[in-house]
Amino acid sequence: MSRPPRSWRRNRRRGERGAQPVRHRDGGKVATILAPDGSLDSLYQRNQKLYGIFLTRERARFTEMAPVFERGPARPRIGKVLRLDQIAEAHRLLDAGHNSGKIVIDIN
């Protein structure tokens, strides 16, 4: 198992909560990065990556997007197509976080 990020270890020493593991009643696990009623503003200001979905908070966005999906399948925007031997470059692009669109690996 890998070590938690340095910022989380620092927060732990200070007594602050980083991620909060929670047991799901069906046996699954969920990790939250802040209390359910917390603000995400500090994450956005520090350009942090956020992974997850908030169904209750995102209802308006889903409602807004419904007409888009009713028109037919959504097509992803392709940012780059790389060969399999360029996989390291694909990872560099992902890690940099500046790519626009999906990175496709051509395995043919």
Steps between C-alpha positions, in 0.01 A plus 500: 500500500641841406554778750246782522599828335736723698229763552275239667782389728564864592129554567493191720787636709312827538186317600315593182301245305617417150292222348230346711444130429141393552345152496213466261216291644524250213864435583657741252727789593468868433766765563399861543744787491283727710181491700186458287398859573854633440605741230705401194624856445839436662559204266417704191723788612799266537426329165455164674350206315164380620365158418148393581138576448253681720151402389318727741711806424527437127131453426480840329791413272348164407169673427682755285686226310192282436412669166855440375466125557147490361644611163701181482826354624756751618831480320815548703747764387823332394804703598780269384542162336822323596649164408542230762876560504424861607321396818756681719417824318129437562570470873706820495211684335254367755726587793552853368123550497509748211363276226171589339289202402557128530831331439452200274755217476503334157591134555503402131 
